[in-house]
């Protein structure tokens, strides 16, 4: 009788455990769906497509606009790694909540500002927002897949997220240029509303189970430990971060130069949204096929293709400021779409969960550090000597730098004695 009672209790306990497991899995699967919606709302850049004309409408020059972006980048440099460390220690969910709130506040400042200093405050708040979101969103996705034992699906999931983000960006950008001609601040107001919706969405996410980074040595020393281990002990991680960062800067610079170039080429402001929509949809399409292309070409040939596309985009736009050259901007969109998927997968495969967000934030930090001194220089060249000279500089600088760093990465990975073991595995030994 007692044995039967024990068996009954065991079955009841097992049933409850299975039910909890299924409930947990369902919540984690919901995480992936919610993150798609989160990316969709974050991508709704109504004002991004016409950001340069929008700011010029308040009397700002291109140099002042790029100074704003340099300050934004400098603030990100200061905040990027500490916010990633926060995510590793205290959780991805809370980092995304803080980032979503600040994102909404930052664009709220833009709805009431009308001069350089007001926009500067908005950029500083946005820097706080993106520093908390950067790394935490990707880490949340990857850690969710790890708990579901589906990490092999990361490329497909990341491609899907990128697709939805760029799809919403394309549609919103197309509408934004039309709204700008009728109600000047309406694109900013709509973008603020979309970002406000990300706050309850971030709150509803479930924190995936993972190994949390210890904070026993303090925040500052803990950050230095992670950076030091990455820089000194893991050359493949270091080189991959540098390649990803320089490719990111090449597309970031292209974005800020392209809108002034489109004006010089004679493209009407009303058509900016259509051009932006096509470019964002090109990013979406290229991110969807990125994993197929990398399977076909391999990682290194894929990056070489990106180098060729960047060089083509810069040199053609520098040489021809005419409307028929506008489609060449798609080169940068393809590189961006490929990079979102390929570099994310490459780095996540090498990183352990307890420091993933910190090191992904380090990649963004390096990207911004490169852009901070470059942005004012490009603005000076464009305003003082013509935008073509800024484009020529980028066309020579970025392909050469990326090619050199890619060669170093290839040499590290293919040298027999090189320590190419993943960072997490190194920490376990």
LOMARLUM-292405 format. One line per 10 residues: for each residue x, y negated, z negated of C-alpha. Coordinates in nm, 4 decimals. Each point is the difference from the previous one (the first is absolute). Layout:
LOMARLUM-292405
X:Y:Z ~ ...
//
This chain:
LOMARLUM-292405
0.0000:0.0000:0.0000 ~ 0.2829:-0.2357:-0.0942 ~ 0.1816:0.0868:0.3261 ~ -0.3112:-0.0816:0.2011 ~ -0.0295:-0.3318:-0.1855 ~ 0.3639:-0.0828:0.0725 ~ -0.0432:0.0863:0.3688 ~ -0.3080:-0.2215:0.0124 ~ 0.1891:-0.2887:-0.1612 ~ 0.2922:0.0529:0.2398
-0.2316:-0.0091:0.3025 ~ -0.1691:-0.3149:-0.1332 ~ 0.3405:-0.1660:-0.0593 ~ 0.1273:0.1000:0.3464 ~ -0.3193:-0.1262:0.1603 ~ 0.0310:-0.3348:-0.1785 ~ 0.3682:-0.0246:0.1016 ~ -0.0840:0.0734:0.3642 ~ -0.2777:-0.2568:-0.0129 ~ 0.2437:-0.2586:-0.1367
0.2532:0.0890:0.2695 ~ -0.2629:-0.0398:0.2716 ~ -0.1146:-0.3289:-0.1512 ~ 0.3587:-0.1255:-0.0098 ~ 0.0615:0.1063:0.3599 ~ -0.3181:-0.1710:0.1142 ~ 0.1124:-0.3252:-0.1667 ~ 0.3413:0.0264:0.1650 ~ -0.1561:0.0591:0.3414 ~ -0.2150:-0.3056:-0.0681
0.3228:-0.1891:-0.0709 ~ 0.1094:0.0584:0.3586 ~ -0.3327:-0.1265:0.1367 ~ 0.0046:-0.3046:-0.2265 ~ 0.3566:-0.0804:0.1030 ~ -0.1096:-0.0014:0.3653 ~ -0.2659:-0.2571:-0.0883 ~ 0.2566:-0.1909:-0.2074 ~ 0.2320:-0.0225:0.2999 ~ -0.2925:-0.0980:0.2241
-0.0917:-0.2926:-0.2274 ~ 0.3627:-0.1030:-0.0465 ~ 0.0462:-0.0059:0.3760 ~ -0.2871:-0.2433:0.0582 ~ 0.2275:-0.2945:0.0862 ~ -0.2477:-0.2541:0.1355 ~ 0.2524:-0.2844:-0.0273 ~ 0.3201:0.1921:0.0770 ~ -0.0572:-0.0109:0.3762 ~ -0.0093:-0.3801:-0.0075
0.2087:-0.0647:-0.3107 ~ 0.2562:-0.2258:0.1701 ~ -0.2628:-0.2160:0.1811 ~ -0.2025:-0.0047:-0.3259 ~ 0.2923:-0.1451:-0.1978 ~ 0.1027:-0.2328:0.2829 ~ -0.3534:-0.1384:-0.0180 ~ 0.0901:-0.1352:-0.3454 ~ 0.3101:-0.1717:0.1396 ~ 0.2644:0.2652:-0.0741
0.2869:0.0595:0.2452 ~ 0.1288:0.3459:0.0934 ~ 0.3059:-0.0646:-0.2177 ~ -0.2253:-0.0718:-0.3016 ~ -0.2085:0.3095:0.0742 ~ 0.3103:0.2174:0.0087 ~ 0.1287:-0.1654:-0.3193 ~ -0.3282:0.1070:-0.1635 ~ 0.0675:0.3547:0.1199 ~ 0.3589:-0.0200:-0.1254
-0.1238:-0.1036:-0.3468 ~ -0.2585:0.2768:0.0141 ~ 0.2768:0.2439:0.0921 ~ 0.2272:-0.1273:-0.2784 ~ -0.2786:0.0453:-0.2551 ~ -0.0571:0.3514:0.1307 ~ 0.3722:0.0698:-0.0357 ~ -0.0218:-0.0934:-0.3667 ~ -0.3197:0.1972:-0.0674 ~ 0.0175:0.2960:0.2387
0.2075:0.2489:-0.2012 ~ -0.1331:-0.0902:-0.3504 ~ -0.3582:0.0460:0.1242 ~ 0.0943:0.3333:0.1585 ~ 0.1603:0.1011:-0.3302 ~ -0.3245:-0.0990:-0.1746 ~ -0.1873:0.2344:0.2339 ~ 0.2357:0.2894:-0.0771 ~ -0.0235:-0.0529:-0.3778 ~ -0.3617:-0.1121:-0.0527
-0.1799:0.1387:0.3045 ~ -0.0904:-0.0627:0.3632 ~ -0.3623:-0.0840:-0.0797 ~ 0.0739:-0.2895:-0.2371 ~ 0.2592:-0.1402:0.2443 ~ -0.2598:0.0020:0.2797 ~ -0.2578:-0.1678:-0.2258 ~ 0.2413:-0.2825:-0.0880 ~ 0.1013:-0.0349:0.3655 ~ -0.3610:-0.0157:0.1205
-0.0925:-0.2682:-0.2536 ~ 0.3006:-0.2158:0.0923 ~ -0.0668:0.0521:0.3728 ~ -0.3491:-0.1415:-0.0468 ~ 0.1283:-0.2922:-0.2101 ~ 0.2754:-0.0816:0.2510 ~ -0.2390:-0.0364:0.2915 ~ -0.2441:-0.1895:-0.2230 ~ 0.2748:-0.2625:-0.0372 ~ 0.0202:-0.0193:0.3804
-0.3733:-0.0775:0.0207 ~ 0.0468:-0.3244:-0.1990 ~ 0.3539:-0.1098:0.0999 ~ 0.0805:-0.2513:0.2734 ~ 0.3740:-0.0656:-0.0244 ~ 0.3428:0.1601:-0.0337 ~ 0.0069:0.0201:-0.3804 ~ -0.3459:0.1502:-0.0306 ~ 0.0845:0.2640:0.2571 ~ 0.3270:0.0639:-0.1855
-0.1936:0.0870:-0.3180 ~ -0.2170:0.2358:0.2042 ~ 0.3083:0.1717:0.1449 ~ 0.1488:0.0514:-0.3483 ~ -0.3213:0.1643:-0.1252 ~ -0.0097:0.2160:0.3142 ~ 0.3599:0.1030:-0.0675 ~ -0.1077:0.1330:-0.3408 ~ -0.2896:0.1837:0.1679 ~ 0.2001:0.1695:0.2723
0.2839:0.0903:-0.2363 ~ -0.2404:0.2079:-0.2113 ~ -0.1761:0.1546:0.3001 ~ 0.3201:0.0734:0.1936 ~ 0.1193:0.3505:-0.0756 ~ -0.2883:0.0742:-0.2379 ~ -0.2487:0.0616:0.2838 ~ 0.2312:0.2432:0.1812 ~ 0.1051:0.1643:-0.3281 ~ -0.3665:0.0427:-0.1004
-0.0683:0.1721:0.3326 ~ 0.3021:0.2305:-0.0154 ~ -0.0471:0.0933:-0.3682 ~ -0.3676:0.0781:0.0637 ~ 0.0998:0.2348:0.2831 ~ 0.2680:0.1614:-0.2178 ~ -0.2528:0.0832:-0.2726 ~ -0.2323:0.1421:0.2659 ~ 0.2997:0.1954:0.1402 ~ -0.0539:-0.1720:0.3342
0.3180:-0.2098:0.0249 ~ 0.0619:0.1454:0.3478 ~ -0.3059:-0.2021:0.1090 ~ 0.1614:-0.3327:-0.0947 ~ 0.0825:-0.0992:0.3581 ~ -0.3566:0.0589:0.1131 ~ -0.1512:-0.1804:-0.3007 ~ 0.2402:-0.2943:0.0290 ~ -0.0737:-0.0254:0.3737 ~ -0.3712:-0.0097:-0.0762
0.0455:-0.2716:-0.2640 ~ 0.2063:-0.2081:0.2396 ~ -0.2611:0.0476:0.2717 ~ -0.2847:-0.1311:-0.2170 ~ 0.2099:-0.2903:-0.1301 ~ 0.0951:-0.1123:0.3487 ~ -0.3473:0.0650:0.1409 ~ -0.1524:-0.2385:-0.2540 ~ 0.2855:-0.2452:0.0622 ~ -0.0671:0.0024:0.3734
-0.3733:-0.0596:-0.0365 ~ 0.0437:-0.2614:-0.2738 ~ 0.2726:-0.1820:0.1939 ~ -0.2156:-0.0184:0.3106 ~ -0.2865:-0.1502:-0.2011 ~ 0.2328:-0.2256:-0.1988 ~ 0.1197:-0.2010:0.2998 ~ -0.3610:-0.0637:0.1024 ~ -0.0988:-0.0996:-0.3555 ~ 0.2985:-0.2381:-0.0213
-0.1334:-0.2078:0.2888 ~ -0.3364:-0.0438:-0.1734 ~ 0.0699:-0.0083:-0.3771 ~ 0.3700:-0.0542:-0.0716 ~ 0.0141:0.1773:-0.3386 ~ -0.2517:0.2774:0.0747 ~ 0.2659:0.2625:0.0949 ~ 0.1737:-0.0520:-0.3377 ~ -0.3305:0.0249:-0.1869 ~ -0.0920:0.3266:0.1720
0.3456:0.1452:-0.0666 ~ -0.0308:-0.0937:-0.3690 ~ -0.3374:0.1763:-0.0183 ~ 0.1452:0.3207:0.1491 ~ 0.2896:-0.0030:-0.2464 ~ -0.2426:-0.0500:-0.2900 ~ -0.1638:0.3314:0.0958 ~ 0.3326:0.1805:-0.0487 ~ -0.0124:-0.0713:-0.3764 ~ -0.2874:0.2397:-0.0917
0.1386:0.2486:0.2512 ~ 0.3398:0.0028:-0.1742 ~ -0.1705:0.0367:-0.3395 ~ -0.1888:0.3085:0.1249 ~ 0.3188:0.1879:0.1008 ~ 0.1241:0.2987:-0.2032 ~ 0.3626:0.0063:-0.1128 ~ 0.1641:0.3149:0.1465 ~ 0.1985:0.2292:-0.2304 ~ 0.3744:-0.0540:0.0349
0.3259:-0.0220:-0.1899 ~ 0.0115:-0.3503:-0.1464 ~ 0.3204:-0.1988:-0.0085 ~ 0.1324:-0.0417:-0.3544 ~ 0.0260:-0.3552:-0.1313 ~ 0.2135:0.0948:-0.3021 ~ 0.2971:-0.2093:0.1170 ~ -0.2091:-0.3125:0.0575 ~ -0.1360:-0.1560:0.3182 ~ 0.3141:-0.1785:0.1177
0.2381:0.2900:-0.0661 ~ -0.2500:0.2484:0.1440 ~ -0.0259:-0.1951:0.3273 ~ 0.3797:-0.0232:0.0251 ~ 0.0288:0.3762:-0.0591 ~ -0.2396:0.0812:0.2865 ~ 0.1669:-0.2470:0.2391 ~ 0.3472:0.1177:-0.0998 ~ -0.0842:0.3669:0.0517 ~ -0.1493:-0.0776:0.3397
0.2923:-0.2153:0.1148 ~ 0.2882:0.2096:-0.1323 ~ -0.1158:0.3622:-0.0041 ~ -0.2437:0.0223:0.2904 ~ 0.1525:-0.1381:0.3216 ~ -0.2727:0.1452:0.2226 ~ -0.2716:-0.1758:-0.2023 ~ 0.2044:-0.3202:0.0109 ~ 0.0517:0.0115:0.3770 ~ -0.3643:0.0872:0.0675
-0.1112:-0.2975:-0.2108 ~ 0.2326:-0.2329:0.1913 ~ -0.1151:0.1239:0.3430 ~ -0.3653:-0.0314:-0.1034 ~ 0.0593:-0.3498:-0.1383 ~ 0.1753:-0.1369:0.3101 ~ -0.2716:0.1412:0.2288 ~ -0.2592:-0.1596:-0.2293 ~ 0.1740:-0.3394:0.0182 ~ 0.0131:0.0220:0.3807
-0.3798:0.0319:0.0234 ~ -0.0591:-0.2552:-0.2789 ~ 0.2091:-0.2643:0.1791 ~ -0.1780:0.0817:0.3261 ~ -0.3382:-0.0614:-0.1640 ~ 0.0928:-0.3466:-0.1279 ~ 0.1619:-0.1066:0.3256 ~ -0.2630:0.1479:0.2295 ~ -0.2844:-0.2400:-0.0807 ~ 0.2082:-0.3091:0.0829
0.1285:0.1804:0.3101 ~ -0.3595:0.0736:0.1076 ~ -0.0842:-0.3706:-0.0330 ~ 0.3069:-0.0896:0.2085 ~ -0.1001:0.2627:0.2580 ~ -0.3355:-0.1752:0.0405 ~ -0.2261:0.2520:-0.1735 ~ -0.3120:-0.1779:-0.1356 ~ -0.0476:0.0199:-0.3785 ~ -0.3396:0.1624:0.0605
0.1828:0.2856:0.1737 ~ 0.2395:0.0509:-0.2934 ~ -0.2544:0.2227:-0.1711 ~ -0.0423:0.2189:0.3068 ~ 0.3782:0.0321:0.0390 ~ 0.0365:0.0745:-0.3708 ~ -0.2776:0.2606:0.0134 ~ 0.1735:0.1778:0.2891 ~ 0.3318:-0.0069:-0.1860 ~ -0.1515:0.1335:-0.3240
-0.1837:0.2747:0.1867 ~ 0.3322:0.0862:0.1654 ~ 0.1507:0.0401:-0.3476 ~ -0.2941:0.2220:-0.0943 ~ 0.0348:0.2158:0.3121 ~ 0.3773:0.0365:-0.0320 ~ -0.0276:0.0955:-0.3676 ~ -0.2499:0.2726:0.0929 ~ 0.2397:0.1585:0.2505 ~ 0.3212:-0.0725:-0.1945
0.0231:0.3467:-0.1543 ~ -0.0410:0.1608:0.3431 ~ 0.2734:-0.2205:0.1476 ~ 0.2412:0.0734:-0.2848 ~ -0.0696:0.3735:0.0397 ~ 0.0846:-0.0357:0.3681 ~ 0.3033:-0.2290:-0.0237 ~ 0.1275:0.0511:-0.3523 ~ 0.0646:-0.2745:-0.2575 ~ 0.3171:-0.1476:0.1522
-0.1252:-0.0171:0.3589 ~ -0.3206:-0.1531:-0.1316 ~ 0.1955:-0.2826:-0.1661 ~ 0.2062:-0.0488:0.3180 ~ -0.3280:-0.0436:0.1879 ~ -0.1016:-0.2649:-0.2563 ~ 0.3320:-0.1815:0.0557 ~ -0.0600:-0.0058:0.3770 ~ -0.3548:-0.1326:-0.0460 ~ 0.1144:-0.2775:-0.2380
0.2719:-0.1120:0.2427 ~ -0.2459:0.0028:0.2922 ~ -0.2586:-0.2018:-0.1927 ~ 0.2418:-0.2719:-0.1095 ~ 0.1914:-0.0442:0.3252 ~ -0.3084:-0.0058:0.2240 ~ -0.1827:-0.2550:-0.2178 ~ 0.3175:-0.2116:-0.0273 ~ 0.0440:-0.0020:0.3763 ~ -0.3626:-0.0518:0.1042
-0.2339:-0.2354:-0.1899 ~ -0.2978:0.0821:0.2228 ~ -0.3381:0.1581:-0.0627 ~ 0.0759:0.3135:0.2047 ~ 0.2773:0.0848:-0.2505 ~ -0.2442:0.0168:-0.2948 ~ -0.0551:0.3793:0.0405 ~ 0.3719:0.0507:-0.0748 ~ -0.0832:-0.0790:-0.3653 ~ -0.1477:0.3508:-0.0126
0.3619:0.1233:-0.0268 ~ 0.0129:-0.1352:-0.3560 ~ -0.3394:0.1524:-0.0826 ~ 0.1163:0.3448:0.1082 ~ 0.3141:-0.0309:-0.2127 ~ -0.2060:-0.1063:-0.2985 ~ -0.2429:0.2902:0.0401 ~ 0.2806:0.2532:0.0344 ~ 0.1900:-0.1433:-0.2970 ~ -0.2973:0.0087:-0.2387
-0.0241:0.3770:0.0375 ~ 0.3527:0.1185:0.0767 ~ 0.1955:-0.1915:-0.2645 ~ -0.2647:0.0624:-0.2666 ~ 0.0199:0.3743:0.0557 ~ 0.3792:0.0037:0.0178 ~ 0.0332:-0.1838:-0.3320 ~ -0.2805:0.1822:-0.1835 ~ 0.1564:0.3347:0.0892 ~ 0.3218:-0.1141:-0.1697
-0.1514:-0.1597:-0.3124 ~ -0.1318:0.1468:-0.3274 ~ -0.3377:-0.1171:-0.1351 ~ 0.1423:-0.1609:-0.3146 ~ 0.1853:-0.2697:0.1975 ~ -0.1736:0.0055:0.3380 ~ -0.1750:-0.3359:-0.0339 ~ 0.3133:-0.1757:-0.1284 ~ 0.2131:0.1143:0.2950 ~ -0.2731:-0.0695:0.2565
-0.0192:-0.3497:-0.1474 ~ 0.3782:-0.0215:0.0348 ~ -0.0426:0.0493:0.3758 ~ -0.2452:-0.2919:0.0123 ~ 0.2378:-0.2057:-0.2139 ~ 0.2884:0.0495:0.2440 ~ -0.2279:-0.0863:0.2926 ~ -0.0978:-0.3284:-0.1657 ~ 0.3578:-0.0763:-0.1053 ~ 0.0984:0.0201:0.3649
-0.2885:-0.2240:0.1060 ~ 0.0465:-0.2737:-0.2638 ~ 0.3148:-0.1606:0.1516 ~ -0.1049:0.0878:0.3556 ~ -0.3420:-0.1707:-0.0039 ~ 0.1198:-0.3623:-0.0436 ~ 0.2730:0.0575:0.2597 ~ -0.2540:0.1244:0.2536 ~ -0.2282:-0.2947:-0.0794 ~ 0.2900:-0.2437:0.0469
0.0960:0.1552:0.3342 ~ -0.3609:0.0056:0.1233 ~ -0.0790:-0.3603:-0.0986 ~ 0.3390:-0.1458:0.0940 ~ 0.1083:0.1897:0.3101 ~ -0.3018:0.1944:0.1234 ~ -0.1563:0.3260:-0.1077 ~ 0.1851:0.1988:0.2667 ~ 0.3291:-0.0385:-0.1906 ~ -0.1560:0.1423:-0.3156
-0.1293:0.2926:0.2074 ~ 0.3385:0.0562:0.1656 ~ 0.1681:0.0072:-0.3436 ~ -0.2451:0.2639:-0.1234 ~ 0.0347:0.2003:0.3226 ~ 0.3739:0.0315:-0.0501 ~ 0.0153:0.0274:-0.3786 ~ -0.2644:0.2602:-0.0845 ~ 0.0799:0.2720:0.2584 ~ 0.3734:-0.0165:-0.0799
-0.0536:0.0106:-0.3761 ~ -0.2554:0.2834:0.0223 ~ 0.2223:0.2035:0.2314 ~ 0.2980:-0.0340:-0.2343 ~ -0.2015:0.0990:-0.3083 ~ -0.1610:0.2898:0.1868 ~ 0.3458:0.1299:0.0937 ~ 0.1064:-0.0145:-0.3670 ~ -0.3174:0.1874:-0.1000 ~ 0.0607:0.2668:0.2662
0.3609:0.0419:-0.1134 ~ -0.1069:0.0431:-0.3642 ~ -0.2620:0.2620:0.0872 ~ 0.2280:0.1934:0.2351 ~ 0.3238:-0.0030:-0.2018 ~ 0.0351:0.3451:-0.1638 ~ 0.1289:-0.1378:-0.3304 ~ -0.2541:-0.2825:-0.0207 ~ -0.2395:0.0147:-0.2970 ~ -0.3298:0.0042:0.1904
-0.1981:0.1754:-0.2745 ~ -0.3246:-0.1757:-0.0853 ~ 0.0112:-0.2383:-0.2931 ~ -0.2488:0.2018:-0.2017 ~ 0.2028:0.3181:0.0435 ~ 0.3130:-0.1837:-0.1036 ~ -0.1745:-0.1147:-0.3178 ~ -0.1024:0.3567:-0.0829 ~ 0.3516:0.1433:0.0209
//
